[in-house]
Amino acid sequence: MPRLIAKPLRLLLAMLLVATALGAAPTSTAVACACGGIATDPGSNAKVYDEAAVIWTDGRSERIDMTLSMTGDPSSAAWLMPAPAGAKLSLGASGVMFRLDAAAAPKIVTKKKYRLSMGFSESGNRGVSQAPGGAHVESHVRIGPFDVTTLSGTSATGVNDWLVANGFGARNELLPMFQSYLDQHWRINAVKLVPEQASTLGRTLPPLRMAFPTRKVVYPMKLSGAATVAQQVRIHLLAARRMEIGTQAAPSKPLRLDFSGAIPASTAGLDHGLVPGHGDQVWLTSWSGALPPRTITDDYDFKASATSSGYRRQITRTEYVDVPVLGIMLALIPVGLLIALGLALLYSRQKKRL
């Protein structure tokens, strides 16, 4: 074969072989990427996988709407919630959590990155009685789908004995945490889900609200130190100004600040605002994070921040735009043939001249 033709044809053949090999090769996609202690019976499969709270404070009182997302059998779902003495329990406002999640959502910045693909063009993101053992039953009430018993006392063992005697699982590992709350004259709320009122678990459950007078904003978290899986935690704090975390429940895994800024009071489910001079606004500060149980050693407490600037977390996502190697190679075949034909004609004319 003449050299002028053979060289481009070998190059074209090599390109086609590379395209075929790439198309046949296996591909892999890189994806860019609580307050409560469970107290179920020993055979239960209920687990908490997400804990979210909306906290409201005016500097004199505090209100916590807590939502636990759980998996497992609703008939066996039960958990424990510590609260200061005198806390009033009720149902929280449904829908507020979703609105605050949306308000605190990070800003998404998309950057395009081109890469070779094996196929044709494709792009996009991939990606009141005395109970056994010394625990005192202060109240027993039904709140929506929740059956709540409030326990007081001085002995963590007494609380644990009551839990066992009333169908809750023994939580010996929680005794030090129980005792620390009882020593502060707090109460332990034992909560069971009423299956007839809630056939499924998850974020469809209404939040359970605790309201109590306090000048120190707190979120009890210590009981989650005895969990068996990492706790996904989200906290939305509504106040008159920007807040910050004074004490981290897990010092080695501090929650990440997601958002801080003024939002309409109606978004937070409030009738009026808290921000001075802005009657219809409230300041929202939001945090989130994943806490391995062994890292949880304390409760959260919050304080006013020294700064009043707003903040929104930013996430940069990579959008991959695939450049189709095989398509390009196939498109080059006619071009290669034309080049080869042109070279052949050129060679033929040169030969005739000779």
C-alpha positions as CSV (number, residue, x, y, z in Angstrom):
1,M,0.0,0.0,0.0
2,P,1.4,3.4,-0.9
3,R,2.9,5.2,2.1
4,L,0.8,8.4,1.6
5,I,-2.4,6.4,2.0
6,A,-1.2,3.8,4.5
7,K,-0.2,6.3,7.2
8,P,-3.6,8.1,7.5
9,L,-5.5,4.9,7.3
10,R,-3.4,3.4,10.2
11,L,-4.1,6.5,12.2
12,L,-7.8,6.3,11.5
13,L,-7.9,2.6,12.4
14,A,-6.1,3.3,15.7
15,M,-8.7,6.0,16.5
16,L,-11.5,3.6,15.9
17,L,-9.9,0.9,18.0
18,V,-9.5,3.4,20.9
19,A,-13.2,4.4,20.6
20,T,-14.3,0.8,20.6
21,A,-12.3,-0.1,23.6
22,L,-13.6,3.0,25.5
23,G,-17.1,2.1,24.6
24,A,-16.8,-1.5,25.8
25,A,-14.9,-0.6,29.0
26,P,-16.9,-0.7,32.3
27,T,-17.7,2.7,33.6
28,S,-18.0,4.1,37.1
29,T,-19.8,7.3,38.0
30,A,-18.3,9.7,40.6
31,V,-21.2,11.3,42.5
32,A,-20.4,14.8,43.6
33,C,-21.1,14.6,46.4
34,A,-32.2,14.3,70.6
35,C,-33.1,15.5,72.5
36,G,-34.4,12.0,73.1
37,G,-33.2,8.5,74.1
38,I,-34.9,5.5,72.5
39,A,-36.6,3.4,75.2
40,T,-38.4,0.6,73.3
41,D,-38.9,-2.9,74.4
42,P,-35.9,-5.2,73.8
43,G,-37.4,-6.8,70.7
44,S,-38.2,-3.5,69.0
45,N,-36.7,-2.5,65.7
46,A,-37.5,1.2,66.1
47,K,-34.5,3.5,65.6
48,V,-34.1,7.3,65.3
49,Y,-32.3,8.4,62.2
50,D,-33.0,12.1,62.2
51,E,-33.7,14.7,64.9
52,A,-34.9,18.2,64.2
53,A,-36.0,21.0,66.6
54,V,-37.4,24.5,66.3
55,I,-36.5,26.6,69.3
56,W,-38.2,29.9,70.1
57,T,-37.0,32.3,72.8
58,D,-37.8,35.8,74.0
59,G,-35.1,35.9,76.6
60,R,-37.5,34.9,79.5
61,S,-39.0,31.7,78.2
62,E,-38.3,28.9,75.7
63,R,-40.3,26.7,73.5
64,I,-39.0,23.6,71.7
65,D,-40.9,21.8,68.9
66,M,-39.1,18.5,68.4
67,T,-39.5,16.0,65.6
68,L,-37.9,12.6,65.6
69,S,-37.8,10.6,62.3
70,M,-37.8,6.9,63.1
71,T,-37.8,3.6,61.3
72,G,-39.5,0.4,62.6
73,D,-42.8,-0.7,64.0
74,P,-44.9,2.2,65.2
75,S,-46.5,0.0,67.9
76,S,-43.2,-0.2,69.7
77,A,-41.9,3.3,69.2
78,A,-41.0,5.0,72.5
79,W,-38.5,7.5,73.6
80,L,-37.4,9.8,76.5
81,M,-37.3,13.6,76.7
82,P,-35.8,15.5,79.6
83,A,-37.3,18.9,80.4
84,P,-37.1,21.5,83.2
85,A,-39.7,21.3,86.0
86,G,-42.9,23.0,85.0
87,A,-42.5,22.4,81.3
88,K,-45.9,22.4,79.5
89,L,-46.3,19.8,76.8
90,S,-48.5,20.1,73.7
91,L,-48.5,19.5,70.0
92,G,-46.2,21.8,68.0
93,A,-47.1,23.5,64.8
94,S,-47.1,21.3,61.7
95,G,-45.4,22.5,58.6
96,V,-43.1,25.0,60.3
97,M,-40.1,22.6,60.1
98,F,-40.4,22.3,56.4
99,R,-40.7,26.0,55.9
100,L,-37.7,26.7,58.0
101,D,-35.7,24.0,56.3
102,A,-36.5,25.8,53.0
103,A,-35.6,29.2,54.4
104,A,-32.3,27.9,55.7
105,A,-31.4,25.9,52.6
106,P,-27.9,26.6,51.3
107,K,-27.2,28.6,48.2
108,I,-26.3,26.2,45.3
109,V,-23.6,27.3,42.9
110,T,-23.2,25.1,39.9
111,K,-20.0,24.8,37.9
112,K,-19.7,22.9,34.7
113,K,-16.9,20.4,34.1
114,Y,-16.4,18.7,30.8
115,R,-15.3,15.1,30.6
116,L,-15.0,12.3,28.1
117,S,-17.9,9.9,28.0
118,M,-18.3,6.5,26.4
119,G,-21.6,7.1,24.7
120,F,-23.4,9.9,23.0
121,S,-23.9,13.4,24.6
122,E,-25.5,13.2,28.0
123,S,-25.2,15.8,30.8
124,G,-26.7,16.7,34.2
125,N,-26.4,16.2,37.9
126,R,-25.6,12.7,39.1
127,G,-25.5,12.4,41.0
128,V,-49.8,11.4,89.9
129,S,-48.9,8.4,92.0
130,Q,-45.8,6.9,93.5
131,A,-44.3,4.5,91.0
132,P,-42.2,1.4,91.9
133,G,-38.6,2.2,92.7
134,G,-39.1,5.8,93.9
135,A,-40.0,7.5,90.6
136,H,-42.9,9.9,90.9
137,V,-45.5,10.1,88.2
138,E,-46.4,13.8,87.9
139,S,-48.7,13.5,85.0
140,H,-50.0,11.1,82.3
141,V,-51.6,12.7,79.3
142,R,-52.5,11.9,75.7
143,I,-51.2,14.5,73.2
144,G,-52.2,13.8,69.7
145,P,-50.5,10.5,68.7
146,F,-48.3,10.6,71.8
147,D,-48.9,9.0,75.3
148,V,-46.7,11.0,77.7
149,T,-45.8,10.2,81.3
150,T,-43.8,12.8,83.2
151,L,-41.5,11.4,85.9
152,S,-39.7,13.1,88.7
153,G,-37.5,11.9,91.6
154,T,-34.0,11.8,92.9
155,S,-32.9,8.4,91.8
156,A,-32.0,7.5,88.2
157,T,-32.4,3.8,89.2
158,G,-35.9,4.5,90.3
159,V,-36.7,6.1,86.9
160,N,-35.2,3.1,85.1
161,D,-37.2,0.7,87.3
162,W,-40.4,2.5,86.4
163,L,-39.6,2.3,82.7
164,V,-39.0,-1.5,82.9
165,A,-42.2,-2.0,84.9
166,N,-44.3,0.0,82.3
167,G,-43.2,-1.6,79.1
168,F,-40.2,0.5,78.2
169,G,-36.8,-1.0,77.7
170,A,-34.2,-0.9,80.5
171,R,-31.7,1.7,79.7
172,N,-28.9,1.1,82.3
173,E,-26.4,3.0,80.1
174,L,-28.6,6.1,80.5
175,L,-28.4,6.1,84.4
176,P,-25.6,8.8,84.6
177,M,-27.5,11.0,82.2
178,F,-30.8,10.5,84.1
179,Q,-29.1,11.4,87.3
180,S,-27.5,14.6,85.9
181,Y,-31.0,15.8,84.9
182,L,-32.6,14.8,88.2
183,D,-29.9,16.6,90.1
184,Q,-30.9,19.8,88.3
185,H,-34.6,19.1,89.3
186,W,-35.5,18.3,85.7
187,R,-38.2,15.8,84.7
188,I,-38.0,12.8,82.4
189,N,-40.9,12.5,79.9
190,A,-41.5,9.0,78.8
191,V,-43.2,9.0,75.4
192,K,-45.0,6.2,73.6
193,L,-46.5,6.4,70.1
194,V,-50.2,5.4,70.0
195,P,-50.4,3.2,66.9
196,E,-54.1,4.0,66.2
197,Q,-53.1,7.6,65.9
198,A,-50.0,7.2,63.8
199,S,-49.7,4.2,61.5
200,T,-46.4,5.2,60.1
201,L,-43.1,6.7,61.4
202,G,-41.1,9.4,59.9
203,R,-41.4,13.1,59.4
204,T,-45.2,12.8,59.0
205,L,-45.4,12.8,62.8
206,P,-46.4,16.1,64.3
207,P,-43.8,17.8,66.5
208,L,-44.0,17.5,70.3
209,R,-43.7,20.9,72.0
210,M,-42.1,21.7,75.4
211,A,-42.5,25.2,76.8
212,F,-40.9,26.4,80.0
213,P,-39.6,29.7,81.6
214,T,-35.8,30.2,81.4
215,R,-33.3,32.8,80.6
216,K,-30.7,30.3,79.4
217,V,-31.6,28.8,76.0
218,V,-30.9,25.0,76.1
219,Y,-31.5,22.0,74.0
220,P,-31.1,18.7,76.0
221,M,-29.0,16.2,74.0
222,K,-27.1,14.0,76.5
223,L,-29.4,11.0,76.2
224,S,-28.4,10.7,72.5
225,G,-25.0,9.7,73.7
226,A,-26.3,6.2,74.3
227,A,-27.7,5.9,70.7
228,T,-26.5,3.0,68.5
229,V,-26.2,5.0,65.2
230,A,-25.0,8.5,64.3
231,Q,-27.6,11.2,65.0
232,Q,-28.5,13.6,62.2
233,V,-29.4,16.8,64.0
234,R,-30.9,20.0,62.8
235,I,-31.7,23.0,65.0
236,H,-33.6,26.1,64.0
237,L,-33.4,28.9,66.7
238,L,-35.9,31.8,66.5
239,A,-34.9,34.9,68.5
240,A,-34.7,38.7,68.4
241,R,-31.2,38.6,67.0
242,R,-28.4,36.3,65.7
243,M,-27.5,33.5,68.1
244,E,-24.5,31.2,68.5
245,I,-23.8,28.0,70.3
246,G,-22.3,28.5,73.7
247,T,-21.8,24.8,74.6
248,Q,-21.5,22.1,72.0
249,A,-23.1,18.8,72.9
250,A,-20.3,17.1,71.0
251,P,-17.2,19.3,71.3
252,S,-15.2,17.2,68.8
253,K,-18.1,17.4,66.2
254,P,-19.5,21.0,66.4
255,L,-22.6,21.6,64.5
256,R,-22.2,23.5,61.2
257,L,-23.8,26.9,60.8
258,D,-26.2,26.8,57.9
259,F,-28.1,30.1,58.0
260,S,-28.5,33.3,60.0
261,G,-30.9,36.1,59.0
262,A,-34.2,37.8,59.4
263,I,-37.3,36.0,58.0
264,P,-41.0,36.8,58.1
265,A,-42.6,35.8,61.4
266,S,-45.4,33.9,59.4
267,T,-42.7,31.6,57.9
268,A,-41.9,30.6,61.5
269,G,-45.5,30.1,62.4
270,L,-45.6,33.2,64.7
271,D,-48.2,35.9,64.9
272,H,-45.7,38.6,65.4
273,G,-42.0,39.2,65.1
274,L,-39.2,39.5,67.6
275,V,-36.7,41.8,65.8
276,P,-36.7,45.3,67.3
277,G,-38.0,47.8,64.8
278,H,-39.2,45.1,62.5
279,G,-42.6,43.9,63.9
280,D,-43.1,41.3,61.2
281,Q,-39.7,39.6,61.4
282,V,-37.8,37.1,63.5
283,W,-34.1,36.2,63.4
284,L,-33.5,32.6,62.4
285,T,-30.2,30.9,63.1
286,S,-29.8,27.3,61.9
287,W,-27.3,24.5,62.5
288,S,-27.0,20.9,61.4
289,G,-24.6,18.0,61.6
290,A,-24.1,14.2,62.2
291,L,-23.0,13.3,65.7
292,P,-21.5,9.9,66.5
293,P,-23.0,8.9,69.9
294,R,-19.6,8.5,71.6
295,T,-18.9,12.2,70.9
296,I,-22.1,13.5,72.7
297,T,-21.2,14.5,76.3
298,D,-23.4,17.5,77.1
299,D,-26.5,19.6,76.2
300,Y,-26.5,22.5,73.8
301,D,-26.9,26.0,75.2
302,F,-27.0,29.2,73.2
303,K,-26.2,32.8,73.6
304,A,-26.5,36.1,71.7
305,S,-23.9,36.5,69.0
306,A,-21.4,39.3,68.9
307,T,-22.1,39.9,65.2
308,S,-25.4,40.8,63.6
309,S,-24.5,40.0,60.0
310,G,-26.5,37.5,58.0
311,Y,-25.1,34.2,56.7
312,R,-26.1,31.5,54.2
313,R,-24.0,28.4,53.6
314,Q,-23.0,27.9,50.0
315,I,-22.6,24.6,48.3
316,T,-20.7,24.3,45.0
317,R,-21.9,21.5,42.8
318,T,-20.2,20.1,39.7
319,E,-22.4,19.5,36.7
320,Y,-20.6,17.1,34.4
321,V,-21.1,17.7,30.7
322,D,-20.2,14.5,28.8
323,V,-18.2,14.9,25.6
324,P,-19.1,11.7,23.7
325,V,-15.9,10.1,22.5
326,L,-17.6,7.4,20.5
327,G,-19.9,9.9,18.8
328,I,-16.9,12.0,17.9
329,M,-15.0,9.0,16.5
330,L,-17.9,7.9,14.4
331,A,-18.3,11.5,13.1
332,L,-14.7,11.4,12.1
333,I,-15.0,8.3,9.9
334,P,-16.5,10.2,6.9
335,V,-13.8,12.9,7.4
336,G,-11.1,10.3,7.5
337,L,-12.4,8.6,4.4
338,L,-12.5,11.9,2.6
339,I,-8.9,12.6,3.7
340,A,-7.9,9.1,2.5
341,L,-9.7,9.6,-0.8
342,G,-8.0,13.0,-1.3
343,L,-4.6,11.5,-0.6
344,A,-5.3,8.7,-3.0
345,L,-6.2,11.1,-5.8
346,L,-3.2,13.2,-5.1
347,Y,-1.0,10.1,-5.1
348,S,-2.6,9.0,-8.4
349,R,-2.0,12.4,-10.1
350,Q,1.6,12.5,-8.9
351,K,2.2,9.0,-10.3
352,K,0.8,9.9,-13.7
353,R,3.1,12.9,-13.9
354,L,6.0,10.6,-13.3
